[in-house]
């Protein structure tokens, strides 16, 4: 089994996890972002993204989506030619949590 890769993406709310950055659809109105249409750069990377999540662990009260991925060699040799995955299966699990709404760190013990 190979090493897991863990990523974090920060969102304004649970309802926005996986949503695209908002944009204003212009002619021809097709419901999809086209280069040059105005958009709101939620994640601050200077380009429109189909997922508004910003890379990082967020701050107080932010929603963070943690995703773990691993390639697992699990297929028997007879199945490998049929699946075309070289005998591996990509496994992925995600969980979204809200960070604590802390304002100041607690004082050290004994103070």
N, CA, C and O atoms as a printed pandas DataFrame, in Angstrom:
     atom_number atom_name residue_name chain_id  residue_number  x_coord  y_coord  z_coord
0              1         N          UNK        A               1    0.847   -1.172    0.000
1              2        CA          UNK        A               1    0.000    0.000    0.000
2              3         C          UNK        A               1    0.891    1.233    0.000
3              4         O          UNK        A               1    1.909    1.264    0.693
4              5         N          UNK        A               2    0.520    2.242   -0.767
5              6        CA          UNK        A               2    1.325    3.451   -0.855
6              7         C          UNK        A               2    0.898    4.474    0.195
7              8         O          UNK        A               2   -0.071    4.269    0.926
8              9         N          UNK        A               3    1.626    5.556    0.253
9             10        CA          UNK        A               3    1.377    6.606    1.225
10            11         C          UNK        A               3    0.131    7.403    0.854
11            12         O          UNK        A               3   -0.102    7.695   -0.319
12            13         N          UNK        A               4   -0.661    7.749    1.852
13            14        CA          UNK        A               4   -1.864    8.549    1.624
14            15         C          UNK        A               4   -1.483   10.004    1.382
15            16         O          UNK        A               4   -0.523   10.512    1.961
16            17         N          UNK        A               5   -2.240   10.660    0.529
17            18        CA          UNK        A               5   -2.082   12.086    0.277
18            19         C          UNK        A               5   -3.273   12.784    0.912
19            20         O          UNK        A               5   -4.419   12.434    0.629
20            21         N          UNK        A               6   -3.017   13.765    1.765
21            22        CA          UNK        A               6   -4.085   14.477    2.449
22            23         C          UNK        A               6   -4.072   15.931    2.010
23            24         O          UNK        A               6   -3.033   16.590    2.046
24            25         N          UNK        A               7   -5.236   16.432    1.594
25            26        CA          UNK        A               7   -5.368   17.831    1.190
26            27         C          UNK        A               7   -6.460   18.493    2.020
27            28         O          UNK        A               7   -7.341   17.826    2.561
28            29         N          UNK        A               8   -6.384   19.822    2.110
29            30        CA          UNK        A               8   -7.397   20.598    2.823
30            31         C          UNK        A               8   -7.845   21.744    1.928
31            32         O          UNK        A               8   -7.032   22.381    1.258
32            33         N          UNK        A               9   -9.154   21.999    1.928
33            34        CA          UNK        A               9   -9.704   23.141    1.217
34            35         C          UNK        A               9  -10.652   23.875    2.161
35            36         O          UNK        A               9  -11.428   23.251    2.885
36            37         N          UNK        A              10  -10.582   25.200    2.144
37            38        CA          UNK        A              10  -11.366   26.047    3.037
38            39         C          UNK        A              10  -12.535   26.657    2.270
39            40         O          UNK        A              10  -12.383   27.117    1.138
40            41         N          UNK        A              11  -13.712   26.651    2.911
41            42        CA          UNK        A              11  -14.938   27.195    2.317
42            43         C          UNK        A              11  -15.621   28.139    3.299
43            44         O          UNK        A              11  -15.430   28.025    4.510
44            45         N          UNK        A              12  -16.421   29.078    2.776
45            46        CA          UNK        A              12  -17.165   29.981    3.652
46            47         C          UNK        A              12  -18.251   29.267    4.470
47            48         O          UNK        A              12  -18.522   29.655    5.606
48            49         N          UNK        A              13  -18.878   28.216    3.895
49            50        CA          UNK        A              13  -19.952   27.497    4.598
50            51         C          UNK        A              13  -20.030   26.061    4.083
51            52         O          UNK        A              13  -19.456   25.729    3.046
52            53         N          UNK        A              14  -20.751   25.215    4.824
53            54        CA          UNK        A              14  -20.932   23.823    4.399
54            55         C          UNK        A              14  -21.643   23.743    3.050
55            56         O          UNK        A              14  -21.320   22.891    2.223
56            57         N          UNK        A              15  -22.612   24.634    2.833
57            58        CA          UNK        A              15  -23.388   24.625    1.595
58            59         C          UNK        A              15  -22.588   24.973    0.359
59            60         O          UNK        A              15  -23.057   24.745   -0.757
60            61         N          UNK        A              16  -21.396   25.517    0.524
61            62        CA          UNK        A              16  -20.583   25.922   -0.618
62            63         C          UNK        A              16  -19.453   24.932   -0.930
63            64         O          UNK        A              16  -18.680   25.156   -1.861
64            65         N          UNK        A              17  -19.349   23.845   -0.164
65            66        CA          UNK        A              17  -18.312   22.846   -0.424
66            67         C          UNK        A              17  -18.509   22.261   -1.823
67            68         O          UNK        A              17  -19.573   21.728   -2.136
68            69         N          UNK        A              18  -17.490   22.364   -2.650
69            70        CA          UNK        A              18  -17.531   21.827   -4.001
70            71         C          UNK        A              18  -18.186   22.715   -5.035
71            72         O          UNK        A              18  -18.207   22.371   -6.217
72            73         N          UNK        A              19  -18.731   23.869   -4.612
73            74        CA          UNK        A              19  -19.376   24.786   -5.561
74            75         C          UNK        A              19  -18.337   25.574   -6.347
75            76         O          UNK        A              19  -17.232   25.811   -5.859
76            77         N          UNK        A              20  -18.697   25.984   -7.581
77            78        CA          UNK        A              20  -17.783   26.834   -8.355
78            79         C          UNK        A              20  -17.792   28.263   -7.829
79            80         O          UNK        A              20  -18.695   28.659   -7.092
80            81         N          UNK        A              21  -16.783   29.027   -8.214
81            82        CA          UNK        A              21  -16.788   30.444   -7.867
82            83         C          UNK        A              21  -17.927   31.112   -8.651
83            84         O          UNK        A              21  -18.144   30.799   -9.822
84            85         N          UNK        A              22  -18.650   32.032   -8.002
85            86        CA          UNK        A              22  -19.767   32.705   -8.680
86            87         C          UNK        A              22  -19.273   33.519   -9.882
87            88         O          UNK        A              22  -18.205   34.129   -9.835
88            89         N          UNK        A              23  -20.059   33.517  -10.948
89            90        CA          UNK        A              23  -19.713   34.292  -12.139
90            91         C          UNK        A              23  -20.986   34.862  -12.745
91            92         O          UNK        A              23  -22.091   34.406  -12.451
92            93         N          UNK        A              24  -20.811   35.860  -13.592
93            94        CA          UNK        A              24  -21.952   36.470  -14.281
94            95         C          UNK        A              24  -21.965   35.955  -15.710
95            96         O          UNK        A              24  -21.075   36.273  -16.499
96            97         N          UNK        A              25  -22.979   35.156  -16.045
97            98        CA          UNK        A              25  -23.095   34.562  -17.378
98            99         C          UNK        A              25  -23.435   35.646  -18.394
99           100         O          UNK        A              25  -24.406   36.383  -18.218
100          101         N          UNK        A              26  -22.647   35.744  -19.442
101          102        CA          UNK        A              26  -22.856   36.731  -20.511
102          103         C          UNK        A              26  -23.235   36.004  -21.801
103          104         O          UNK        A              26  -23.195   34.775  -21.867
104          105         N          UNK        A              27  -23.596   36.762  -22.805
105          106        CA          UNK        A              27  -23.972   36.216  -24.109
106          107         C          UNK        A              27  -22.804   35.447  -24.711
107          108         O          UNK        A              27  -21.689   35.968  -24.688
108          109         N          UNK        A              28  -22.983   34.254  -25.242
109          110        CA          UNK        A              28  -24.225   33.475  -25.253
110          111         C          UNK        A              28  -24.473   32.854  -23.876
111          112         O          UNK        A              28  -23.577   32.238  -23.301
112          113         N          UNK        A              29  -25.674   33.016  -23.356
113          114        CA          UNK        A              29  -26.024   32.514  -22.032
114          115         C          UNK        A              29  -26.069   30.987  -22.072
115          116         O          UNK        A              29  -26.983   30.397  -22.649
116          117         N          UNK        A              30  -25.075   30.358  -21.452
117          118        CA          UNK        A              30  -24.993   28.901  -21.508
118          119         C          UNK        A              30  -24.923   28.261  -20.123
119          120         O          UNK        A              30  -24.846   27.037  -20.017
120          121         N          UNK        A              31  -24.949   29.070  -19.055
121          122        CA          UNK        A              31  -24.914   28.529  -17.707
122          123         C          UNK        A              31  -23.544   28.025  -17.268
123          124         O          UNK        A              31  -23.394   27.492  -16.169
124          125         N          UNK        A              32  -22.548   28.197  -18.131
125          126        CA          UNK        A              32  -21.175   27.769  -17.812
126          127         C          UNK        A              32  -20.252   28.971  -17.883
127          128         O          UNK        A              32  -20.504   29.923  -18.622
128          129         N          UNK        A              33  -19.174   28.915  -17.100
129          130        CA          UNK        A              33  -18.205   30.004  -17.144
130          131         C          UNK        A              33  -17.446   29.962  -18.455
131          132         O          UNK        A              33  -16.955   28.910  -18.865
132          133         N          UNK        A              34  -17.350   31.118  -19.118
133          134        CA          UNK        A              34  -16.544   31.275  -20.323
134          135         C          UNK        A              34  -15.467   32.312  -20.023
135          136         O          UNK        A              34  -15.713   33.275  -19.296
136          137         N          UNK        A              35  -14.276   32.116  -20.581
137          138        CA          UNK        A              35  -13.166   33.031  -20.345
138          139         C          UNK        A              35  -13.607   34.459  -20.633
139          140         O          UNK        A              35  -14.203   34.739  -21.673
140          141         N          UNK        A              36  -13.310   35.354  -19.707
141          142        CA          UNK        A              36  -13.653   36.765  -19.865
142          143         C          UNK        A              36  -14.902   37.187  -19.108
143          144         O          UNK        A              36  -15.134   38.382  -18.924
144          145         N          UNK        A              37  -15.715   36.224  -18.664
145          146        CA          UNK        A              37  -16.905   36.585  -17.898
146          147         C          UNK        A              37  -16.489   37.028  -16.499
147          148         O          UNK        A              37  -15.561   36.457  -15.925
148          149         N          UNK        A              38  -17.165   38.047  -15.935
149          150        CA          UNK        A              38  -16.811   38.489  -14.584
150          151         C          UNK        A              38  -17.119   37.402  -13.558
151          152         O          UNK        A              38  -18.125   36.698  -13.654
152          153         N          UNK        A              39  -16.225   37.283  -12.571
153          154        CA          UNK        A              39  -16.403   36.261  -11.533
154          155         C          UNK        A              39  -15.906   36.811  -10.208
155          156         O          UNK        A              39  -15.184   37.807  -10.164
156          157         N          UNK        A              40  -16.303   36.150   -9.132
157          158        CA          UNK        A              40  -15.843   36.512   -7.799
158          159         C          UNK        A              40  -14.756   35.516   -7.403
159          160         O          UNK        A              40  -15.014   34.315   -7.313
160          161         N          UNK        A              41  -13.542   36.012   -7.167
161          162        CA          UNK        A              41  -12.402   35.150   -6.864
162          163         C          UNK        A              41  -12.393   34.818   -5.370
163          164         O          UNK        A              41  -11.664   35.440   -4.597
164          165         N          UNK        A              42  -13.201   33.840   -4.968
165          166        CA          UNK        A              42  -13.361   33.470   -3.562
166          167         C          UNK        A              42  -12.051   32.973   -2.952
167          168         O          UNK        A              42  -11.717   33.335   -1.824
168          169         N          UNK        A              43  -11.304   32.142   -3.693
169          170        CA          UNK        A              43  -10.084   31.554   -3.127
170          171         C          UNK        A              43   -8.833   32.400   -3.359
171          172         O          UNK        A              43   -7.746   32.023   -2.920
172          173         N          UNK        A              44   -8.970   33.522   -4.032
173          174        CA          UNK        A              44   -7.882   34.477   -4.170
174          175         C          UNK        A              44   -6.698   34.040   -5.013
175          176         O          UNK        A              44   -5.586   34.526   -4.805
176          177         N          UNK        A              45   -6.910   33.128   -5.969
177          178        CA          UNK        A              45   -5.780   32.674   -6.790
178          179         C          UNK        A              45   -5.698   33.371   -8.150
179          180         O          UNK        A              45   -4.871   32.999   -8.982
180          181         N          UNK        A              46   -6.541   34.371   -8.384
181          182        CA          UNK        A              46   -6.457   35.163   -9.611
182          183         C          UNK        A              46   -7.074   34.542  -10.836
183          184         O          UNK        A              46   -6.879   35.055  -11.938
184          185         N          UNK        A              47   -7.819   33.447  -10.690
185          186        CA          UNK        A              47   -8.487   32.820  -11.837
186          187         C          UNK        A              47   -9.797   32.194  -11.380
187          188         O          UNK        A              47   -9.974   31.899  -10.198
188          189         N          UNK        A              48  -10.732   31.990  -12.343
189          190        CA          UNK        A              48  -12.000   31.333  -12.014
190          191         C          UNK        A              48  -11.723   29.849  -11.822
191          192         O          UNK        A              48  -10.942   29.247  -12.558
192          193         N          UNK        A              49  -12.384   29.265  -10.810
193          194        CA          UNK        A              49  -12.197   27.840  -10.527
194          195         C          UNK        A              49  -13.544   27.140  -10.418
195          196         O          UNK        A              49  -14.503   27.723   -9.911
196          197         N          UNK        A              50  -13.630   25.891  -10.889
197          198        CA          UNK        A              50  -14.873   25.131  -10.758
198          199         C          UNK        A              50  -15.133   24.682   -9.322
199          200         O          UNK        A              50  -16.200   24.145   -9.026
200          201         N          UNK        A              51  -14.167   24.898   -8.430
201          202        CA          UNK        A              51  -14.328   24.608   -7.001
202          203         C          UNK        A              51  -13.730   25.784   -6.238
203          204         O          UNK        A              51  -12.535   26.054   -6.355
204          205         N          UNK        A              52  -14.554   26.487   -5.458
205          206        CA          UNK        A              52  -14.108   27.718   -4.811
206          207         C          UNK        A              52  -13.210   27.505   -3.595
207          208         O          UNK        A              52  -12.737   28.482   -3.015
208          209         N          UNK        A              53  -12.965   26.275   -3.198
209          210        CA          UNK        A              53  -12.156   26.013   -2.008
210          211         C          UNK        A              53  -10.748   26.569   -2.126
211          212         O          UNK        A              53  -10.085   26.418   -3.152
212          213         N          UNK        A              54  -10.302   27.218   -1.051
213          214        CA          UNK        A              54   -8.933   27.733   -0.988
214          215         C          UNK        A              54   -8.065   26.699   -0.275
215          216         O          UNK        A              54   -8.521   26.031    0.652
216          217         N          UNK        A              55   -6.833   26.573   -0.707
217          218        CA          UNK        A              55   -5.905   25.636   -0.078
218          219         C          UNK        A              55   -5.553   26.157    1.312
219          220         O          UNK        A              55   -5.268   27.342    1.483
220          221         N          UNK        A              56   -5.575   25.269    2.299
221          222        CA          UNK        A              56   -5.185   25.657    3.643
222          223         C          UNK        A              56   -6.052   25.019    4.704
223          224         O          UNK        A              56   -6.891   24.165    4.416
224          225         N          UNK        A              57   -5.836   25.449    5.946
225          226        CA          UNK        A              57   -6.596   24.893    7.070
226          227         C          UNK        A              57   -7.606   25.889    7.635
227          228         O          UNK        A              57   -8.332   25.557    8.572
228          229         N          UNK        A              58   -7.667   27.102    7.084
229          230        CA          UNK        A              58   -8.669   28.074    7.482
230          231         C          UNK        A              58   -8.396   28.723    8.822
231          232         O          UNK        A              58   -7.363   28.506    9.454
232          233         N          UNK        A              59   -9.366   29.531    9.229
233          234        CA          UNK        A              59   -9.279   30.246   10.491
234          235         C          UNK        A              59  -10.480   29.934   11.359
235          236         O          UNK        A              59  -11.187   28.958   11.107
236          237         N          UNK        A              60  -10.726   30.752   12.387
237          238        CA          UNK        A              60  -11.841   30.505   13.291
238          239         C          UNK        A              60  -13.188   30.475   12.561
239          240         O          UNK        A              60  -13.528   31.413   11.840
240          241         N          UNK        A              61  -13.943   29.406   12.749
241          242        CA          UNK        A              61  -15.280   29.288   12.169
242          243         C          UNK        A              61  -15.330   28.877   10.713
243          244         O          UNK        A              61  -16.423   28.670   10.187
244          245         N          UNK        A              62  -14.184   28.747   10.028
245          246        CA          UNK        A              62  -14.181   28.329    8.623
246          247         C          UNK        A              62  -14.542   26.851    8.504
247          248         O          UNK        A              62  -14.332   26.071    9.433
248          249         N          UNK        A              63  -15.086   26.482    7.349
249          250        CA          UNK        A              63  -15.378   25.087    7.036
250          251         C          UNK        A              63  -14.191   24.542    6.236
251          252         O          UNK        A              63  -13.781   25.140    5.242
252          253         N          UNK        A              64  -13.648   23.412    6.671
253          254        CA          UNK        A              64  -12.492   22.815    6.002
254          255         C          UNK        A              64  -12.865   21.410    5.539
255          256         O          UNK        A              64  -13.382   20.602    6.311
256          257         N          UNK        A              65  -12.594   21.134    4.265
257          258        CA          UNK        A              65  -12.808   19.812    3.688
258          259         C          UNK        A              65  -11.465   19.102    3.660
259          260         O          UNK        A              65  -10.546   19.525    2.959
260          261         N          UNK        A              66  -11.353   18.015    4.429
261          262        CA          UNK        A              66  -10.153   17.189    4.441
262          263         C          UNK        A              66  -10.398   15.995    3.524
263          264         O          UNK        A              66  -11.417   15.314    3.642
264          265         N          UNK        A              67   -9.460   15.744    2.609
265          266        CA          UNK        A              67   -9.577   14.619    1.684
266          267         C          UNK        A              67   -8.306   13.783    1.747
267          268         O          UNK        A              67   -7.199   14.311    1.640
268          269         N          UNK        A              68   -8.472   12.475    1.923
269          270        CA          UNK        A              68   -7.349   11.546    1.917
270          271         C          UNK        A              68   -7.493   10.642    0.697
271          272         O          UNK        A              68   -8.573   10.116    0.427
272          273         N          UNK        A              69   -6.394   10.467   -0.039
273          274        CA          UNK        A              69   -6.383    9.602   -1.216
274          275         C          UNK        A              69   -5.206    8.637   -1.111
275          276         O          UNK        A              69   -4.130    8.991   -0.629
276          277         N          UNK        A              70   -5.438    7.419   -1.572
277          278        CA          UNK        A              70   -4.369    6.422   -1.598
278          279         C          UNK        A              70   -4.621    5.477   -2.772
279          280         O          UNK        A              70   -5.762    5.113   -3.056
280          281         N          UNK        A              71   -3.544    5.087   -3.447
281          282        CA          UNK        A              71   -3.631    4.073   -4.492
282          283         C          UNK        A              71   -3.359    2.732   -3.829
283          284         O          UNK        A              71   -2.309    2.532   -3.219
284          285         N          UNK        A              72   -4.308    1.822   -3.954
285          286        CA          UNK        A              72   -4.234    0.532   -3.266
286          287         C          UNK        A              72   -4.120   -0.583   -4.286
287          288         O          UNK        A              72   -4.989   -0.738   -5.145
288          289         N          UNK        A              73   -3.049   -1.363   -4.195
289          290        CA          UNK        A              73   -2.880   -2.524   -5.080
290          291         C          UNK        A              73   -3.743   -3.650   -4.536
291          292         O          UNK        A              73   -3.338   -4.364   -3.618
292          293         N          UNK        A              74   -4.925   -3.806   -5.100
293          294        CA          UNK        A              74   -5.876   -4.756   -4.552
294          295         C          UNK        A              74   -6.438   -5.723   -5.578
295          296         O          UNK        A              74   -7.091   -6.699   -5.207
296          297         N          UNK        A              75   -6.201   -5.477   -6.850
297          298        CA          UNK        A              75   -6.823   -6.311   -7.867
298          299         C          UNK        A              75   -6.008   -7.568   -8.143
299          300         O          UNK        A              75   -4.784   -7.505   -8.254
300          301         N          UNK        A              76   -6.684   -8.706   -8.252
301          302        CA          UNK        A              76   -5.974   -9.941   -8.605
302          303         C          UNK        A              76   -5.461   -9.851  -10.049
303          304         O          UNK        A              76   -6.063   -9.161  -10.871
304          305         N          UNK        A              77   -4.370  -10.532  -10.363
305          306        CA          UNK        A              77   -3.748  -10.435  -11.687
306          307         C          UNK        A              77   -4.698  -10.710  -12.860
307          308         O          UNK        A              77   -4.520  -10.138  -13.935
308          309         N          UNK        A              78   -5.686  -11.559  -12.674
309          310        CA          UNK        A              78   -6.606  -11.864  -13.772
310          311         C          UNK        A              78   -7.523  -10.691  -14.096
311          312         O          UNK        A              78   -8.022  -10.599  -15.218
312          313         N          UNK        A              79   -7.756   -9.801  -13.150
313          314        CA          UNK        A              79   -8.655   -8.667  -13.358
314          315         C          UNK        A              79   -7.926   -7.458  -13.930
315          316         O          UNK        A              79   -8.555   -6.597  -14.545
316          317         N          UNK        A              80   -6.612   -7.378  -13.739
317          318        CA          UNK        A              80   -5.831   -6.213  -14.150
318          319         C          UNK        A              80   -6.026   -5.862  -15.630
319          320         O          UNK        A              80   -6.253   -4.688  -15.926
320          321         N          UNK        A              81   -5.952   -6.813  -16.582
321          322        CA          UNK        A              81   -6.123   -6.442  -17.994
322          323         C          UNK        A              81   -7.521   -5.878  -18.298
323          324         O          UNK        A              81   -7.678   -5.045  -19.190
324          325         N          UNK        A              82   -8.500   -6.323  -17.573
325          326        CA          UNK        A              82   -9.875   -5.856  -17.812
326          327         C          UNK        A              82  -10.062   -4.434  -17.274
327          328         O          UNK        A              82  -10.671   -3.592  -17.933
328          329         N          UNK        A              83   -9.535   -4.173  -16.075
329          330        CA          UNK        A              83   -9.727   -2.886  -15.421
330          331         C          UNK        A              83   -8.823   -1.793  -16.000
331          332         O          UNK        A              83   -9.197   -0.620  -16.003
332          333         N          UNK        A              84   -7.644   -2.168  -16.487
333          334        CA          UNK        A              84   -6.734   -1.180  -17.051
334          335         C          UNK        A              84   -6.184   -0.200  -16.033
335          336         O          UNK        A              84   -5.833    0.926  -16.383
336          337         N          UNK        A              85   -6.104   -0.617  -14.773
337          338        CA          UNK        A              85   -5.619    0.290  -13.729
338          339         C          UNK        A              85   -4.275   -0.156  -13.175
339          340         O          UNK        A              85   -3.851    0.323  -12.123
340          341         N          UNK        A              86   -3.611   -1.051  -13.856
341          342        CA          UNK        A              86   -2.310   -1.557  -13.414
342          343         C          UNK        A              86   -2.400   -2.235  -12.042
343          344         O          UNK        A              86   -1.421   -2.285  -11.298
344          345         N          UNK        A              87   -3.569   -2.744  -11.726
345          346        CA          UNK        A              87   -3.749   -3.463  -10.471
346          347         C          UNK        A              87   -4.035   -2.594   -9.266
347          348         O          UNK        A              87   -4.102   -3.104   -8.148
348          349         N          UNK        A              88   -4.205   -1.303   -9.459
349          350        CA          UNK        A              88   -4.467   -0.409   -8.328
350          351         C          UNK        A              88   -5.854    0.209   -8.399
351          352         O          UNK        A              88   -6.438    0.376   -9.470
352          353         N          UNK        A              89   -6.350    0.536   -7.238
353          354        CA          UNK        A              89   -7.627    1.239   -7.122
354          355         C          UNK        A              89   -7.358    2.517   -6.333
355          356         O          UNK        A              89   -6.755    2.465   -5.261
356          357         N          UNK        A              90   -7.794    3.649   -6.845
357          358        CA          UNK        A              90   -7.657    4.909   -6.107
358          359         C          UNK        A              90   -8.822    5.009   -5.140
359          360         O          UNK        A              90   -9.988    5.002   -5.532
360          361         N          UNK        A              91   -8.470    5.102   -3.859
361          362        CA          UNK        A              91   -9.487    5.231   -2.817
362          363         C          UNK        A              91   -9.438    6.657   -2.282
363          364         O          UNK        A              91   -8.362    7.224   -2.093
364          365         N          UNK        A              92  -10.620    7.231   -2.037
365          366        CA          UNK        A              92  -10.707    8.612   -1.567
366          367         C          UNK        A              92  -11.797    8.713   -0.509
367          368         O          UNK        A              92  -12.879    8.146   -0.655
368          369         N          UNK        A              93  -11.495    9.440    0.550
369          370        CA          UNK        A              93  -12.477    9.721    1.596
370          371         C          UNK        A              93  -12.354   11.192    1.976
371          372         O          UNK        A              93  -11.251   11.736    2.040
372          373         N          UNK        A              94  -13.499   11.832    2.228
373          374        CA          UNK        A              94  -13.509   13.251    2.598
374          375         C          UNK        A              94  -14.428   13.477    3.775
375          376         O          UNK        A              94  -15.396   12.745    3.981
376          377         N          UNK        A              95  -14.105   14.510    4.549
377          378        CA          UNK        A              95  -14.965   14.942    5.649
378          379         C          UNK        A              95  -14.849   16.460    5.751
379          380         O          UNK        A              95  -13.757   17.018    5.648
380          381         N          UNK        A              96  -15.988   17.120    5.953
381          382        CA          UNK        A              96  -16.013   18.575    6.135
382          383         C          UNK        A              96  -16.310   18.876    7.598
383          384         O          UNK        A              96  -17.237   18.312    8.179
384          385         N          UNK        A              97  -15.521   19.765    8.188
385          386        CA          UNK        A              97  -15.697   20.154    9.584
386          387         C          UNK        A              97  -15.597   21.668    9.704
387          388         O          UNK        A              97  -14.974   22.332    8.876
388          389         N          UNK        A              98  -16.220   22.200   10.750
389          390        CA          UNK        A              98  -16.098   23.634   11.023
390          391         C          UNK        A              98  -15.035   23.808   12.102
391          392         O          UNK        A              98  -15.050   23.128   13.128
392          393         N          UNK        A              99  -14.113   24.732   11.847
393          394        CA          UNK        A              99  -13.090   25.042   12.840
394          395         C          UNK        A              99  -13.733   25.666   14.071
395          396         O          UNK        A              99  -14.788   26.295   13.980
396          397         N          UNK        A             100  -13.093   25.489   15.216
397          398        CA          UNK        A             100  -13.560   26.117   16.452
398          399         C          UNK        A             100  -13.617   27.627   16.260
399          400         O          UNK        A             100  -12.750   28.195   15.596
400          401         N          UNK        A             101  -14.623   28.284   16.828
401          402        CA          UNK        A             101  -14.733   29.750   16.678
402          403         C          UNK        A             101  -13.898   30.494   17.727
403          404         O          UNK        A             101  -14.365   31.463   18.325
404          405         N          UNK        A             102  -12.665   30.036   17.943
405          406        CA          UNK        A             102  -11.823   30.656   18.958
406          407         C          UNK        A             102  -11.498   32.107   18.600
407          408         O          UNK        A             102  -11.423   32.463   17.424
408          409         N          UNK        A             103  -11.306   32.934   19.621
409          410        CA          UNK        A             103  -10.910   34.320   19.402
410          411         C          UNK        A             103   -9.518   34.575   19.961
411          412         O          UNK        A             103   -8.692   35.225   19.319
412          413         N          UNK        A             104   -9.263   34.064   21.153
413          414        CA          UNK        A             104   -7.943   34.193   21.769
414          415         C          UNK        A             104   -7.518   32.812   22.263
415          416         O          UNK        A             104   -8.357   32.038   22.726
416          417         N          UNK        A             105   -6.236   32.498   22.172
417          418        CA          UNK        A             105   -5.824   31.206   22.689
418          419         C          UNK        A             105   -5.996   31.162   24.207
419          420         O          UNK        A             105   -5.873   32.192   24.870
420          421         N          UNK        A             106   -6.280   29.982   24.765
421          422        CA          UNK        A             106   -6.423   29.888   26.211
422          423         C          UNK        A             106   -5.083   30.137   26.897
423          424         O          UNK        A             106   -4.033   29.884   26.306
424          425         N          UNK        A             107   -5.106   30.629   28.135
425          426        CA          UNK        A             107   -3.833   30.860   28.826
426          427         C          UNK        A             107   -3.153   29.529   29.136
427          428         O          UNK        A             107   -3.820   28.505   29.286
428          429         N          UNK        A             108   -1.824   29.548   29.230
429          430        CA          UNK        A             108   -1.103   28.315   29.570
430          431         C          UNK        A             108   -1.538   27.797   30.929
431          432         O          UNK        A             108   -1.961   28.579   31.780
432          433         N          UNK        A             109   -1.439   26.481   31.149
433          434        CA          UNK        A             109   -1.821   25.917   32.447
434          435         C          UNK        A             109   -1.054   26.581   33.589
435          436         O          UNK        A             109    0.139   26.862   33.470
436          437         N          UNK        A             110   -1.758   26.827   34.704
437          438        CA          UNK        A             110   -1.135   27.417   35.884
438          439         C          UNK        A             110   -1.116   28.923   35.868
439          440         O          UNK        A             110   -0.549   29.528   36.778
440          441         N          UNK        A             111   -1.712   29.563   34.870
441          442        CA          UNK        A             111   -1.729   31.033   34.841
442          443         C          UNK        A             111   -3.132   31.563   34.925
443          444         O          UNK        A             111   -3.335   32.777   34.914
